[in-house]
Amino acid sequence: MILTRLRHELDNLSKSERRIAEVILADPEAAVHATTAEIARKAEVSDPMISRLCRGLGCKGFPEFKVQLAQNLAKNTSYVTRSVSVNDNADTYVNKLISANQGALEYLRKELDISTIEAAVEALDKAKRIEIFGMGGCSSIAQDAQHKLFRLGTPTIAYEDNLKQRMAAAAADEHSVILFISFTGRTHATIETAHTAKLSGAKVIAITEPNSPLAAASDIVITSGSELEDTTIYVPMTTRIMILTIIDILATGLALKRSPGIDEHLKKIKESLDNTKAERK
């Protein structure tokens, strides 16, 4: 637990780091919602000292530290999310969840590898067919990805049924890109389907845990951020937000890559909906 680690390290910290630790330990709840600048001001240290302390505790930065801190503050196990406690009132859990999501997106900003994003966009751009596979909690994300990508000029379909996924993977070829979305990357059926897709010659992109078997079976791996959240026990919340953000990034990258040629195509699609909405008063 991050608070326990922080307490144990107090005597080993520099004077500046110790002041930061004391500010956090004095009011961990406030630290979850605080910015780097606010903590630095209270501890009378420079902003970079906050990141230095967080790295010393095994975190990659203050956003990841805040996510772990929010998880640590749950006094009783909640099967909803680690970020909250069963005794939290509405004001508390609203702020905790918003802070956890903010921290997760900051973590994603630092962890996303731009060259990997560029490679994924390039693969999507070259594909003659895009298929998106997601099961369980990832099925709705796969549908959202289809909704974003099908408008950009390439036939796109999402499958949530594993039997359909297996058949589609077997029927794929070198012109296909299959995008796998998985919180853990450890579901046997998903891993087997990824291997089938590779044998068929398809380009396999996975948004998943980087150290998972699914990642090992993929050509391009984009972190899902699931290392911040135990998705095998808790309802994936911050992870879902991060994956949806990645989908938006890929769709935006593909749209920009195909501009200005795609603009008229998108305009036609938008205009097809004009008569489906009531006029604003």
N, C-alpha and C positions, 0 to 999 in steps of 0.2 A: 504494500500500500504506500502511496506516495507521501502521505503525511508521516507515517512511521519512518520512512527513509529520511525525510527531511529532519525529523527530530533526532535521529541517530547520528546525522552528519553535522549537527550544530557545532560541535567542538572542533571539527576538522575544516570548517569554513573560514574564509578570510573575513575581516571585519565588515567589509561592505556586503558580502554574501550573507553573513550572519544577520545583518540588519534587515535584509530582504526576507530571510527566513522567519525572523521574529514578527515582521509585519503580516506575513501570510498565516503563521500559526496563531496570531492573536485574533484573526477573524477570517478563517478559511472561506466562509460563505461569501464574504465581500470580495475575496481574491478571485473567486470563480467569475464574478461579474466585472472585475476591474480590467483596465487596459494596462499595457506595459508602462506607459507614462505615469499613470496613477500610482502604481506600486513603487516605481522609481522615486516619485516625489515624496511619498510617505517614508521611504527608507533613506531618502537623501543620498541616492546613488544615481549613476548614469543609466540610461536605458539599456545599453549593451550588457550591463552587469546582470540584468534579469535573465537574458538568454544564456549567459555563461553559467549561472546557477542551475537553470533548467537542464542544460546539457550535462552538467555534473551529476544530475540525478537520473540520467538515462533517457531524458526526453530530447526531442529534436528542436524544441523551442518552447516559448511560452504558451502558444495555442494547445500543443499536445499536453503540456503540464496542466493546463486548466481543465482539459477533458478528463484526465486522470484524477484530478482533484475533485471534480464534480461527481465522478464515480465513487471516490473514496468517502464522500460525505453521506452516502446512503447508509444510514445506521441499520436498517433492516432490509433484507434481500427483497427486491421487487422483481417480479417476472415481466414487468413492463419494460423497464430500462434501468441500467445501473445509475443513471444520472439522478434518479429521484428516490425518495424514501416513502414508505407507506403512510407516514405521518405528515407528509407535506400538504399544505393547503394550496388553493388554486394559485395565489400570488407566487408562492415559492416554486411550484413545479413549472409554471409558465416561464418564469425567469431562468430556471435551471436548464430547461430544454432549449430555450433560445440561445443561452450562453454556450451550451454544449454544441449546438449546430454552428454557431459563429466560430467557435474554436476549431471545429472539424473542417470548416471551409478554409480557414487560415492554414491549417495543417495541409490540406489539399493543395493550396496555392504554392506551398514550399516543396511538397513532395512530387508533384506532377513533373514528369520528365518531358520537356518540350519536344525533344527529338522523337520520342515515342508517340506523342500526339500527332506530330507531322507525318510519321510513318503510317499511323492508323488512317489519317485523312487521305493520304496518298493511295493506300490500299482500297479504301471506300470509293475513291474517285475512279480508279481503274476497273472496279468490279462491274460486271454485267448483270449481277444479281446479288442482293444483300439479304441474308437470312439472319434473324435474331432469335436466340434461344435463351429462355429464362423459365425456371420452374419455381413453384411455391411463391414466396414473397417477391421473387424477381420477375414473375410473369407480368405483373402490371407495369414494371419498369421496361420490360421488353416491348410491351404494347406502346408505351410512351415513345420509345426509341423508333418504332415503326412509324408512328404518327409524325415524328420530326423528319425522318429520312426519306419516306416514300415520295415526298413532294419535290425532292431535289433531282429527279430525273432518272433514277435507277429503280427498277422493280424491287420492292422490299416487302418482306413478310415476316411476321413474328410467330413462333410456335412455342406453346407452353406444355404440350403433351409430349412426353419423351418418345413414344412410339413414332409420332410424326417427325420429331427431331431426328431420330435414327434413320428413318427413310429419307428425309431431306439431306442428311449428311452423306448417306450412301450414294445419292443421286447427284451430289455436287460435283463440280469440276474445277479446273484451274481458273475459270472466269468467275467463280463464286467467292464471296467473302461471308464467313459465318461469324457473327458477333455473339459470344457467350457472355451472359451476365450471371454471376454467382457470388453470393456473399462470402462463402468459405472456400470455394473451389475444391471441395472434398466429397461431393456427392458422386457416388460410383457411376450412376447412369450418365451424368454430365461428362465425367472424365472419359468414359467409354465412347460417348458420342463425339467428343473432340478428336479422339484417335481415329475414328471412322472418317471424320471430315478431312483430316490430314491425309489419310490413305487415298481419299478421293481426289486429292490435289487442291482442295480449297485453301484459301488463306484464312487462318484462324486468329481472330482477335478476342482476347478475354479481358473483361473488367472484373477483377477478382483479387484475392489475396496473393501477393507476389510469390510467396514461398509454398504455394499449394500445388497439388498434382495437376490441376487444370492449367495453371500457369506453365508448368513444365511441358505440357502437351500443346502449347499455343505458340504461334509465330510472333505475336505482338501482345504484350501484357501491360495493362494500365491498372495501377493500384486502385482498389475499391475503398481503401481506408478502413477495412474491416478490422485491422489490428487495433483500432481504437475502441472496438466494441465487441463483446462476446456474443456474436449472432447465433451461437448454438444454444444459448439459454435465454437471451433477452430479445425482445422484439427489435429488429434493426431499425433505428431511427436516424441517427447521424450518418450511418453507412448509406442508407437509402438516399438521403439528401446529397451526399457526395457523388453517388453514381448518377443521379439525375442531372447533377451539374456537369459531370463528364459527358453525358449524352448531349447536353446543350452545347458543350465545347466542340464536340466532334461534328454536330450538325452545322454549327456556325462556321467551323473551319471548312467543311465541304461546300457550303453555300458560297463562301468567299472565294474558294478556289475555282468555282464554276461561274463566278460573276465576270463580266456583266451578262454573259449568255443566258444564265439561269433566271435573270430578272423578269423577262417577259413571260417565262413559264410560270413563275410564282405569281405574277400579276394576274394571269388567266385563272389560276386556281383560286386566288382571293376573290376575283370578280364573280366566280361561279357561286359564291356564298352570299353575294350582296342582297339577293331577293329572299333569303331565308330568315332574315332578322327583321323584327319590328323596328320602325323608325323611332329615334329618340325624341322625346317630347321637349 
